[in-house]
Amino acid sequence: MNESDISPKSRLVALLLCIIFGALGFHRFYVGKVGTGLLMLLTLGGFGIWVLIDTILILTGSFTDSEGRTVFRWFEPGSI
């Protein structure tokens, strides 16, 4: 995985948003996936199943942003 394949978004922020507001899709809005964020909002996170899947994807480093880049770093570059 090279640098251009890694999202500038924080994996920690995405995980916290998914755990706290997962049924509302806030973590998907955060990474730019507005369409699926709206679907999660309307279905309350796919009745919880979608939230569980996204939590696992974020924890394993497989979650992607709207441009297909992996949300891999725990902190945004330059935030520390």
Secondary structure, 3 states (H helix, E strand, C coil): CCHHHECCCCHHHHHHHHHHHHHHCHHHHHCCCHHHHHHHHHHHHHHCHHHHHHHHHHHHCCCECCCCCECCCCCCCCCC
